[in-house]
Amino acid sequence: MPLFSEGVNLGVMCRSIKVLREGATPAPSEEIEAAALQFVRKISGFSKPAHHNEDVFNQAVLEISSASQRLLDSLQIRGAKAS
């Protein structure tokens, strides 16, 4: 079952997370990690987790960073020059 399908309203993207794909230029890992941190903060509702939530919070940031890097590495951009 696809995660996204036609006719599904996914809502509005959070304005504080910027687009990391700029043409064929790879996004720096620091920017990917910063976006992942912003995302985890947004969905968890915590800008800084309590001590008892730090491990799960940090693990979420790592997993989202990794998934984001795989996504950006795998995207095929039309008109981009092959490197």
N, CA, C and O atoms as a GROMACS GRO file, in nm:
protein
  332
    1MET      N    1   0.084  -0.117   0.000
    1MET     CA    2   0.000   0.000   0.000
    1MET      C    3   0.089   0.124   0.000
    1MET      O    4   0.175   0.137   0.087
    2PRO      N    5   0.070   0.215  -0.095
    2PRO     CA    6   0.155   0.335  -0.100
    2PRO      C    7   0.128   0.427   0.019
    2PRO      O    8   0.017   0.432   0.072
    3LEU      N    9   0.233   0.499   0.061
    3LEU     CA   10   0.218   0.593   0.171
    3LEU      C   11   0.140   0.716   0.128
    3LEU      O   12   0.069   0.777   0.208
    4PHE      N   13   0.152   0.752   0.001
    4PHE     CA   14   0.083   0.869  -0.050
    4PHE      C   15  -0.003   0.827  -0.168
    4PHE      O   16   0.040   0.746  -0.250
    5SER      N   17  -0.122   0.879  -0.176
    5SER     CA   18  -0.208   0.848  -0.289
    5SER      C   19  -0.284   0.973  -0.329
    5SER      O   20  -0.296   1.068  -0.252
    6GLU      N   21  -0.333   0.972  -0.450
    6GLU     CA   22  -0.408   1.087  -0.499
    6GLU      C   23  -0.530   1.113  -0.412
    6GLU      O   24  -0.593   1.021  -0.362
    7GLY      N   25  -0.560   1.239  -0.397
    7GLY     CA   26  -0.680   1.276  -0.323
    7GLY      C   27  -0.661   1.283  -0.173
    7GLY      O   28  -0.756   1.317  -0.102
    8VAL      N   29  -0.541   1.250  -0.121
    8VAL     CA   30  -0.517   1.254   0.023
    8VAL      C   31  -0.459   1.391   0.057
    8VAL      O   32  -0.359   1.433  -0.001
    9ASN      N   33  -0.521   1.460   0.151
    9ASN     CA   34  -0.472   1.588   0.195
    9ASN      C   35  -0.367   1.566   0.303
    9ASN      O   36  -0.400   1.518   0.412
   10LEU      N   37  -0.241   1.600   0.273
   10LEU     CA   38  -0.133   1.578   0.368
   10LEU      C   39  -0.106   1.699   0.456
   10LEU      O   40  -0.015   1.698   0.538
   11GLY      N   41  -0.185   1.804   0.440
   11GLY     CA   42  -0.168   1.922   0.522
   11GLY      C   43  -0.059   2.013   0.467
   11GLY      O   44  -0.010   1.993   0.356
   12VAL      N   45  -0.022   2.112   0.546
   12VAL     CA   46   0.076   2.212   0.506
   12VAL      C   47   0.210   2.177   0.568
   12VAL      O   48   0.217   2.136   0.684
   13MET      N   49   0.316   2.194   0.491
   13MET     CA   50   0.450   2.167   0.542
   13MET      C   51   0.487   2.274   0.645
   13MET      O   52   0.455   2.391   0.628
   14CYS      N   53   0.554   2.232   0.749
   14CYS     CA   54   0.602   2.324   0.852
   14CYS      C   55   0.692   2.429   0.788
   14CYS      O   56   0.784   2.394   0.714
   15ARG      N   57   0.668   2.555   0.813
   15ARG     CA   58   0.744   2.662   0.749
   15ARG      C   59   0.887   2.672   0.797
   15ARG      O   60   0.971   2.728   0.726
   16SER      N   61   0.920   2.620   0.915
   16SER     CA   62   1.055   2.635   0.967
   16SER      C   63   1.152   2.531   0.912
   16SER      O   64   1.272   2.541   0.938
   17ILE      N   65   1.104   2.434   0.839
   17ILE     CA   66   1.193   2.334   0.778
   17ILE      C   67   1.211   2.373   0.633
   17ILE      O   68   1.114   2.379   0.557
   18LYS      N   69   1.336   2.400   0.593
   18LYS     CA   70   1.360   2.446   0.458
   18LYS      C   71   1.383   2.330   0.362
   18LYS      O   72   1.415   2.218   0.403
   19VAL      N   73   1.366   2.358   0.234
   19VAL     CA   74   1.390   2.258   0.131
   19VAL      C   75   1.541   2.235   0.123
   19VAL      O   76   1.618   2.330   0.112
   20LEU      N   77   1.582   2.108   0.129
   20LEU     CA   78   1.725   2.076   0.127
   20LEU      C   79   1.775   2.038  -0.012
   20LEU      O   80   1.896   2.034  -0.035
   21ARG      N   81   1.685   2.010  -0.104
   21ARG     CA   82   1.727   1.972  -0.238
   21ARG      C   83   1.730   2.098  -0.324
   21ARG      O   84   1.626   2.154  -0.358
   22GLU      N   85   1.848   2.140  -0.358
   22GLU     CA   86   1.865   2.256  -0.443
   22GLU      C   87   1.936   2.211  -0.570
   22GLU      O   88   2.059   2.214  -0.577
   23GLY      N   89   1.859   2.171  -0.670
   23GLY     CA   90   1.918   2.124  -0.796
   23GLY      C   91   2.003   2.001  -0.774
   23GLY      O   92   1.961   1.907  -0.705
   24ALA      N   93   2.121   2.000  -0.830
   24ALA     CA   94   2.210   1.885  -0.820
   24ALA      C   95   2.309   1.899  -0.705
   24ALA      O   96   2.391   1.810  -0.682
   25THR      N   97   2.301   2.010  -0.631
   25THR     CA   98   2.394   2.033  -0.521
   25THR      C   99   2.350   1.953  -0.398
   25THR      O  100   2.237   1.969  -0.351
   26PRO      N  101   2.437   1.866  -0.346
   26PRO     CA  102   2.398   1.787  -0.228
   26PRO      C  103   2.387   1.874  -0.104
   26PRO      O  104   2.465   1.968  -0.084
   27ALA      N  105   2.291   1.842  -0.022
   27ALA     CA  106   2.273   1.916   0.104
   27ALA      C  107   2.380   1.871   0.203
   27ALA      O  108   2.409   1.752   0.214
   28PRO      N  109   2.439   1.965   0.276
   28PRO     CA  110   2.538   1.927   0.378
   28PRO      C  111   2.471   1.845   0.488
   28PRO      O  112   2.355   1.868   0.521
   29SER      N  113   2.544   1.751   0.544
   29SER     CA  114   2.488   1.665   0.649
   29SER      C  115   2.441   1.746   0.769
   29SER      O  116   2.345   1.707   0.836
   30GLU      N  117   2.507   1.859   0.797
   30GLU     CA  118   2.465   1.943   0.909
   30GLU      C  119   2.324   1.998   0.887
   30GLU      O  120   2.246   2.009   0.981
   31GLU      N  121   2.292   2.033   0.762
   31GLU     CA  122   2.159   2.085   0.732
   31GLU      C  123   2.054   1.975   0.740
   31GLU      O  124   1.940   2.000   0.781
   32ILE      N  125   2.091   1.855   0.699
   32ILE     CA  126   1.998   1.742   0.708
   32ILE      C  127   1.969   1.712   0.855
   32ILE      O  128   1.854   1.690   0.892
   33GLU      N  129   2.072   1.710   0.939
   33GLU     CA  130   2.053   1.685   1.082
   33GLU      C  131   1.971   1.796   1.147
   33GLU      O  132   1.888   1.768   1.234
   34ALA      N  133   1.994   1.920   1.107
   34ALA     CA  134   1.918   2.032   1.164
   34ALA      C  135   1.770   2.021   1.126
   34ALA      O  136   1.683   2.047   1.209
   35ALA      N  137   1.742   1.981   1.002
   35ALA     CA  138   1.603   1.963   0.960
   35ALA      C  139   1.537   1.848   1.036
   35ALA      O  140   1.421   1.857   1.074
   36ALA      N  141   1.613   1.740   1.057
   36ALA     CA  142   1.560   1.626   1.133
   36ALA      C  143   1.528   1.667   1.276
   36ALA      O  144   1.425   1.629   1.331
   37LEU      N  145   1.616   1.745   1.336
   37LEU     CA  146   1.593   1.794   1.472
   37LEU      C  147   1.468   1.881   1.477
   37LEU      O  148   1.387   1.868   1.568
   38GLN      N  149   1.452   1.971   1.380
   38GLN     CA  150   1.333   2.056   1.372
   38GLN      C  151   1.207   1.970   1.363
   38GLN      O  152   1.107   1.998   1.429
   39PHE      N  153   1.213   1.865   1.279
   39PHE     CA  154   1.098   1.778   1.260
   39PHE      C  155   1.062   1.706   1.389
   39PHE      O  156   0.945   1.700   1.427
   40VAL      N  157   1.162   1.651   1.457
   40VAL     CA  158   1.137   1.578   1.583
   40VAL      C  159   1.083   1.674   1.689
   40VAL      O  160   0.992   1.639   1.765
   41ARG      N  161   1.138   1.794   1.694
   41ARG     CA  162   1.086   1.894   1.788
   41ARG      C  163   0.940   1.925   1.759
   41ARG      O  164   0.858   1.936   1.850
   42LYS      N  165   0.908   1.940   1.631
   42LYS     CA  166   0.772   1.976   1.592
   42LYS      C  167   0.673   1.866   1.628
   42LYS      O  168   0.569   1.894   1.688
   43ILE      N  169   0.705   1.741   1.592
   43ILE     CA  170   0.607   1.635   1.616
   43ILE      C  171   0.601   1.591   1.762
   43ILE      O  172   0.498   1.542   1.807
   44SER      N  173   0.712   1.609   1.836
   44SER     CA  174   0.710   1.568   1.977
   44SER      C  175   0.654   1.678   2.067
   44SER      O  176   0.603   1.650   2.176
   45GLY      N  177   0.663   1.803   2.021
   45GLY     CA  178   0.618   1.914   2.104
   45GLY      C  179   0.721   1.960   2.205
   45GLY      O  180   0.691   2.044   2.290
   46PHE      N  181   0.842   1.906   2.196
   46PHE     CA  182   0.949   1.944   2.289
   46PHE      C  183   1.065   2.005   2.213
   46PHE      O  184   1.114   1.947   2.116
   47SER      N  185   1.111   2.123   2.257
   47SER     CA  186   1.231   2.180   2.196
   47SER      C  187   1.355   2.115   2.257
   47SER      O  188   1.458   2.103   2.191
   48LYS      N  189   1.345   2.074   2.382
   48LYS     CA  190   1.452   2.000   2.449
   48LYS      C  191   1.382   1.895   2.535
   48LYS      O  192   1.304   1.929   2.624
   49PRO      N  193   1.409   1.766   2.509
   49PRO     CA  194   1.340   1.663   2.584
   49PRO      C  195   1.388   1.654   2.729
   49PRO      O  196   1.501   1.691   2.761
   50ALA      N  197   1.302   1.603   2.814
   50ALA     CA  198   1.341   1.574   2.952
   50ALA      C  199   1.446   1.464   2.949
   50ALA      O  200   1.456   1.389   2.852
   51HIS      N  201   1.523   1.454   3.054
   51HIS     CA  202   1.631   1.357   3.061
   51HIS      C  203   1.584   1.215   3.028
   51HIS      O  204   1.653   1.142   2.956
   52HIS      N  205   1.467   1.176   3.078
   52HIS     CA  206   1.418   1.040   3.055
   52HIS      C  207   1.373   1.017   2.911
   52HIS      O  208   1.347   0.903   2.873
   53ASN      N  209   1.363   1.123   2.830
   53ASN     CA  210   1.326   1.109   2.689
   53ASN      C  211   1.440   1.138   2.592
   53ASN      O  212   1.422   1.127   2.471
   54GLU      N  213   1.557   1.174   2.643
   54GLU     CA  214   1.668   1.212   2.557
   54GLU      C  215   1.709   1.102   2.458
   54GLU      O  216   1.730   1.130   2.340
   55ASP      N  217   1.720   0.978   2.504
   55ASP     CA  218   1.765   0.870   2.417
   55ASP      C  219   1.669   0.847   2.300
   55ASP      O  220   1.713   0.836   2.185
   56VAL      N  221   1.541   0.841   2.328
   56VAL     CA  222   1.443   0.817   2.221
   56VAL      C  223   1.434   0.937   2.128
   56VAL      O  224   1.417   0.921   2.007
   57PHE      N  225   1.446   1.057   2.182
   57PHE     CA  226   1.445   1.180   2.103
   57PHE      C  227   1.565   1.181   2.008
   57PHE      O  228   1.549   1.204   1.888
   58ASN      N  229   1.684   1.157   2.061
   58ASN     CA  230   1.806   1.156   1.980
   58ASN      C  231   1.805   1.044   1.876
   58ASN      O  232   1.855   1.062   1.765
   59GLN      N  233   1.750   0.929   1.911
   59GLN     CA  234   1.740   0.818   1.817
   59GLN      C  235   1.648   0.855   1.700
   59GLN      O  236   1.676   0.820   1.585
   60ALA      N  237   1.541   0.925   1.730
   60ALA     CA  238   1.449   0.970   1.624
   60ALA      C  239   1.520   1.066   1.530
   60ALA      O  240   1.503   1.057   1.408
   61VAL      N  241   1.599   1.157   1.584
   61VAL     CA  242   1.674   1.251   1.500
   61VAL      C  243   1.770   1.175   1.409
   61VAL      O  244   1.779   1.205   1.290
   62LEU      N  245   1.840   1.077   1.463
   62LEU     CA  246   1.933   0.996   1.382
   62LEU      C  247   1.862   0.920   1.271
   62LEU      O  248   1.908   0.917   1.157
   63GLU      N  249   1.749   0.859   1.304
   63GLU     CA  250   1.675   0.781   1.205
   63GLU      C  251   1.618   0.871   1.094
   63GLU      O  252   1.622   0.834   0.977
   64ILE      N  253   1.566   0.986   1.131
   64ILE     CA  254   1.510   1.077   1.031
   64ILE      C  255   1.622   1.136   0.946
   64ILE      O  256   1.605   1.153   0.826
   65SER      N  257   1.736   1.166   1.006
   65SER     CA  258   1.852   1.214   0.929
   65SER      C  259   1.895   1.111   0.826
   65SER      O  260   1.920   1.144   0.710
   66SER      N  261   1.904   0.988   0.870
   66SER     CA  262   1.945   0.879   0.781
   66SER      C  263   1.846   0.859   0.666
   66SER      O  264   1.885   0.846   0.551
   67ALA      N  265   1.718   0.856   0.699
   67ALA     CA  266   1.614   0.839   0.596
   67ALA      C  267   1.616   0.957   0.500
   67ALA      O  268   1.598   0.939   0.379
   68SER      N  269   1.637   1.078   0.550
   68SER     CA  270   1.641   1.196   0.465
   68SER      C  271   1.761   1.192   0.371
   68SER      O  272   1.749   1.227   0.254
   69GLN      N  273   1.875   1.148   0.423
   69GLN     CA  274   1.995   1.137   0.339
   69GLN      C  275   1.973   1.035   0.227
   69GLN      O  276   2.011   1.059   0.113
   70ARG      N  277   1.911   0.920   0.262
   70ARG     CA  278   1.883   0.819   0.158
   70ARG      C  279   1.788   0.874   0.053
   70ARG      O  280   1.807   0.849  -0.067
   71LEU      N  281   1.688   0.948   0.096
   71LEU     CA  282   1.594   1.008   0.002
   71LEU      C  283   1.666   1.103  -0.092
   71LEU      O  284   1.653   1.092  -0.214
   72LEU      N  285   1.743   1.197  -0.036
   72LEU     CA  286   1.812   1.295  -0.119
   72LEU      C  287   1.913   1.229  -0.212
   72LEU      O  288   1.929   1.273  -0.326
   73ASP      N  289   1.980   1.124  -0.166
   73ASP     CA  290   2.077   1.052  -0.249
   73ASP      C  291   2.009   0.976  -0.362
   73ASP      O  292   2.070   0.953  -0.466
   74SER      N  293   1.884   0.938  -0.344
   74SER     CA  294   1.814   0.853  -0.441
   74SER      C  295   1.729   0.930  -0.541
   74SER      O  296   1.689   0.875  -0.643
   75LEU      N  297   1.700   1.056  -0.513
   75LEU     CA  298   1.616   1.134  -0.604
   75LEU      C  299   1.684   1.151  -0.739
   75LEU      O  300   1.805   1.174  -0.747
   76GLN      N  301   1.605   1.140  -0.843
   76GLN     CA  302   1.654   1.165  -0.978
   76GLN      C  303   1.595   1.297  -1.023
   76GLN      O  304   1.473   1.312  -1.035
   77ILE      N  305   1.680   1.392  -1.049
   77ILE     CA  306   1.638   1.527  -1.084
   77ILE      C  307   1.648   1.543  -1.236
   77ILE      O  308   1.756   1.532  -1.294
   78ARG      N  309   1.535   1.569  -1.299
   78ARG     CA  310   1.534   1.589  -1.444
   78ARG      C  311   1.617   1.710  -1.481
   78ARG      O  312   1.606   1.816  -1.418
   79GLY      N  313   1.699   1.694  -1.583
   79GLY     CA  314   1.782   1.804  -1.631
   79GLY      C  315   1.910   1.825  -1.554
   79GLY      O  316   1.993   1.908  -1.592
   80ALA      N  317   1.930   1.749  -1.444
   80ALA     CA  318   2.053   1.762  -1.368
   80ALA      C  319   2.163   1.686  -1.439
   80ALA      O  320   2.140   1.578  -1.495
   81LYS      N  321   2.283   1.743  -1.438
   81LYS     CA  322   2.397   1.676  -1.501
   81LYS      C  323   2.445   1.562  -1.412
   81LYS      O  324   2.454   1.576  -1.290
   82ALA      N  325   2.477   1.449  -1.475
   82ALA     CA  326   2.530   1.335  -1.400
   82ALA      C  327   2.671   1.367  -1.353
   82ALA      O  328   2.749   1.429  -1.425
   83SER      N  329   2.702   1.324  -1.232
   83SER     CA  330   2.836   1.352  -1.181
   83SER      C  331   2.924   1.231  -1.187
   83SER      O  332   3.041   1.238  -1.148
   0.00000   0.00000   0.00000
